[in-house]
């Protein structure tokens, strides 16, 4: 139940402040008046408000799956939310209890979930809202749980594919820094003691190592700069928009990025349309759920054209970020009267493309990085050997 702060006057005319839990403001006022207090002010405390931190996507998916399973069992919605909150991870307990309290006060489930945008995205709210309007909340929860689980499974596969190249890059970069900052300077002092001229390759390598050692402060500065740029991209709207344009401008990345964006658009639209959401509302909710600023703007322009009377296919064809395959399947769905089904088929197509492209990129990236680091180490070793043979042509150590 919600908590309330209140201010009252007792029988002696003294003012007092306090806080209590109660089902509603009228119930609290009645209880206080029954105890002989005159109520001056009552204000709900946001004790059960959601924490500022995000829960993981898998935790949200598990919570929605629990809601779907309990709701399908025939339990009342408030009881469903209460049980789900008791079994949820700590980051979700307070938000779910707040949702339960709001539902008990008469709010819709969609409106209650919308009070926690850091956990439930607009597309998820749209699915629940459409289910409530159609009188199929159980089906809406089931569709939403399936969608969240599918998205988390795809994200997990992509992340697992990127783990090994990332570890390889970090380990290889650290090895290069150790060579340049600690190993090569020792060879430089040994060569300097001989007083002989070094081969050009050896001299250039040792000069580069010496320059890097003298200017080592550039390394943390460069790292901080990269971190600052990453934060700007992640946290600011201009940064995300710029990064979106950069990804779509790189020839090698553009195709995979477009497939990923079209997969997200089609999957979200399909789930919303399957739940009975109107096309205009589905387009708005889908746009609000996208992380890519360019795709979000494109989908909102599509919505404007649809509201103006254009067909969904024609509205989508005007946007370069939306693939022709998606537009073709949308046109087929509109003609057959099975739009949601064909949009979901498009989502499956683009998700498969995205996964295949990621697997190919990882398959090529791993040997490329091994060859790159091996080549760098080989160049360093060759330059050092040339220096050694230059000061001792016989190759024998005296």
N, C-alpha and C positions, 0 to 999 in steps of 0.2 A: 504494500500500500504506500501511497505517497506520504511524504512528511510535510508538515506545514509549520511555519513560524507564525505566531499570533501575538497580539497585544490586547490586554483586557483591563477592565476596572472591576475590583472586587466590591463587596458590600460596604467596606469602609472608605471607598473612594480612592483607593490606592491603585496606581497603574502597575501592571506586571507584564513581563514578556515570557514566552515559553515556546516549546515546540512539541508536537505530537504527531503520531500517524493516524490517519483516518481515511475512509473510503472516498470522501469528497469534502468540499468546503461546507455545504449545508449540514452534513453529518457532524463535522467538527464543531460548528457553531451551536448546533442543538445540544451536543454533549457538554460544551462549556456553559451554556445558559442553564442547563439542568443542574450544574454545580454552583449556580449563583453568580456567575461572571457576566459582565456586559462586554461583548466583543467589539473592539474598535477596528481591528485590522487583521486579516489573514492572508498569508502569502506562501505559496508552495515553494519548498526548498528543493533545489536540484541535486539532492543527495544521490539519487540513483542514475544521474546523467552518465552518459557513456564516457569512458576515459578518452583522453586526447590521442592515445596511441592506437594504431591499427592492429587488429588481429590478423593472423595469417589467412590467406585465401582458403587453404585447406580446412582451417578451423571454422570459417564461415560456411563452407560447403557442408561440413559435417553437421553443423548446427541446423542448417536448412533441411538436410536429409532427416535429422531427428524430428523436426517439425512436421515434415511430410509423412513420416511413418506413424507418428502419434496421432496426427489429424486423420489419417486414413483408418485408424483403429476406432474412430468414433468419439474420441474424447472432446470435451468442450475446448474452445480455442484458448481461453485463459488457463485452463489446466495444462494444455499442451505446452504453452509458453513457460509455465511454472516448472514443469518437469524438464523441459529442454534447458532452461537456465540452470537448474540444479546439476545437470550433467555436463554443462559446457565448460570450456577452459576459462581460467580466471578473467581473461581479457573480454570475454563475451557475457559473463554472468550479469554484471550490472546493466549493460545495455538491454539484455533480454528481459530482465526484471522490470526495467523501465517500460519496455514495450508491453509487458504483461499488465502493468499498472495502467497504462494508457488505454489498452483494450478494455479493461474492467471499467474504466470511466466512460466508455462508449465510443472511443475513436476507432476508426477502421484499422485493420492490420497494416495496410499500405501506408496510411498516414503515420502510424506509430513507428514503422520501420524507417520512414523518411526522416524522422527526427535524429537518426544516426547515420548520416551520409558517409562517415569515414568507414563504416562497415558494409552498408547496403547501398549499392550503386543505383543510379536512376533506372537502368534496365531491369534490375531485380524488383524495384518498386513497381515498375510498369507491368511486369508479369503478375505480381500479386494484385495490383489494381484491376487488371483485366479479368483475373479470375474472380474477384469479388463482384465485379459488375455482371459477369456471366453466371454467378451463383455456383462456381466450380472452384472453390478455394483449395480443395484437396488436390485437384488436378494441377492447379497453378503451382502449388508447393512442390509437387512431384516434378513438373517440368523445370522449375527453377533449380531444384536440387540436381537434376540430371545435367542441366547446363553448366552449373558451377563445378560439378565433378569432372565433366568433360574438359572444361577450360583448365582446371588444375592439373589434370592428367597430361594435357598437351604442354602446359608450361613446365611441368616436371621433366618431361622427355627432352624439351629444348634445353633446360638448364643442365641436365645430366650430360647431354652431348657437349656442352661447352666447358665442363669441369676440367677435363684432361688438357685441352689446349690452353686454358687459363693457367693451370698449374705449371705446364711446360714453359709458358711465357715468363712467369714469375721466376721460376728456377733458372731458366736460361739467362734472363736479365741479371739476376743476382750473381750468377757465375761470371758473366762478362764484367760486372763492376768489380768483383774481387780480383780478376785478372788485371784490369786496367789500373786499379787503385793500390794494389798491394804486391802483386807478383811481378809485374813489369818494372816498377821502380827498383826492385832489388837487382834485376838484370841490368838496368841502366847504370847502377853504381859499379857493378862488376865490369861492364864494358868500359866505363870511364877510367878505371884503374889501369887499363892496358894502354891508354893514350893513342890507340890506333883509330884510323878512320873506319866507320861502319858502312855497310851497304846501305843504299838509299832506302830500301824497304824497312830495314831495321831502325834506321834513324827516324823515319816518319812515324813508325809505330811507337817508339820510345818518346818522341816529341808529343804525340797525341796523349800518351799516358801521363806525361809530365804536366801538360796543359790541364787535363782533367783533374789531376791531383791538386794543382794550384787553385783551381776554381771549383773545388768540390761543393761549395755552397750553392752552386747552380742546381745541383741535383735536388735538394729539398725544396728549393724555390720552384723548380719545374714541376715537382710532384704537387706542391701546394696550388700551383696555377691550374694544373689538370683537375685537381679536386674542386677548385672554385668554379671552373667552367662546367664540370659535371653537376655541381649543386645548382648552378644557374639554369642549366638545361632541365634538371629534374623539378626544381621548385618554382620557376617563373614561367608564365604563359609565353612571353617573347622567346625565352630559351627553348621551350618545347616546340614552338612553331618553327624556329630556326633549325633545330635539329631534324624536324620532320622534312623540311625542304632539303637539307643536306643529304639525308638518307635517300630521298627520291631522286637526287641529282647524280648519285654515284652509279655508274652503269652496272657494276657487278652486284650491287646491293639492291638496286631498284626493283628487279623482278621479284625477289624474295619478300621485300617489304610490301609490295603491292598485294602479293598473295596473302600475307599475314593480315593486312588491313581488310581485304575483301572477305577473308574467313571470319574475322570478328564482326564485321557489318552483317554478313549473311546469317551467322549463327544467332546473333542477338535479335535481328529482325524476325527470323523464323520462329524463335521461341515466343516472342511477343505476339506475332500474328496467329500462331497456333493457339495461344491463350485467349484469342478473341479481341485483342486490342485493335482499334481503328488504325488505318495506315498512317494518318498524320501523327497520332499519338505514339505509334510504334517508332516512326522515324525520329521524333523528338527524343524519346527515351533512349533509343539506340545511339543517337548522336551524343547525348550527354554522357553515355557510358564509355565512349572511346577516349583513349589516352592521346591519340594523334590529333593535333590541332587541325591539320589540313583536312583529314578525313572527316573530322567533326563539322567543320565549316561546309564541306561538300555535301554531307548528308542533310544539313539544315537548309542548304539551297535546294536540294531535292524536295524537301518537305514543302518549301514555299511554292515550288512549281506544282506539286500534287494538290495542294490546297487551292491553287489557282485554276485547277481543272485538268492538268496534264496527267497522262498515264504514268504509272510508276516507271515503266521501261523508258519512255521518252525523257522523263526527268532525270533518270540515272545516266543515260547515255551522254548527257551534256557535261558530265564530270569526268575528267581524265583519270582521277584516282580510282574510279569504279571500273572494274574489268569488263570487257565485252562479253566474256563467258557468263558473268553474273547477270548482265542485262539480258542476254539471250534466255537464260533460265527463268528470269522474272517475266519476260514476255510470254514464254510458254506457260508459265503458271497462271498468268492473267487470262490467257485465252482458254485454258482448260478449267478455270475456276478453282484451281488448287495452288494458290500463290504460296501459302505457308509451306506446303510440301516441297515445292520446287526451290524455294529459298533455302530450306534446310539441306536439300541435295547440293546446292551450290556451296553451302558451308562445308559439307563433307569433302567436296572436291578441292576447295582451297586449303582446308586443313591438311589434307593428304599432300598437296603440293608443298605447303610450308614445311612439313616434316621431312619430305624427301629432299628439299633444297637444303635444309639444315644438316641432314645426314651427309649429303654430298660435300657441303662446305667443310664440315668437320673432317671427313675422310681425306680431303685435299689439304686442309690446314695443318694437320698433325705432321705428315711427312715434310711439308714445306718448312715448318718451323724447325724440325730436326735437321734438315739440310742447311737451313740458314745458320743455326747455331753451330753446327758442325763445320760449316764453311768458315765462319768467323774464327773458331778455335784453330782450324787448319791454317788460315792466313797468319794468325799470331805465331803458331808453332814454326811455320816456314820462315817467317821473318827472323825469329830468334835463332833458328838453325843457320840461316845465312850469316847472321852476325857472329855466331860461334865459329863457323868455318872461315869467316873472313879474318879473324884474329889468329886462327890456328889451321892453316890450310891443310895440314896432314890429317886433321880430324882426330888427332890423338891428344889426350890430356897429358901434359908434362908433369 
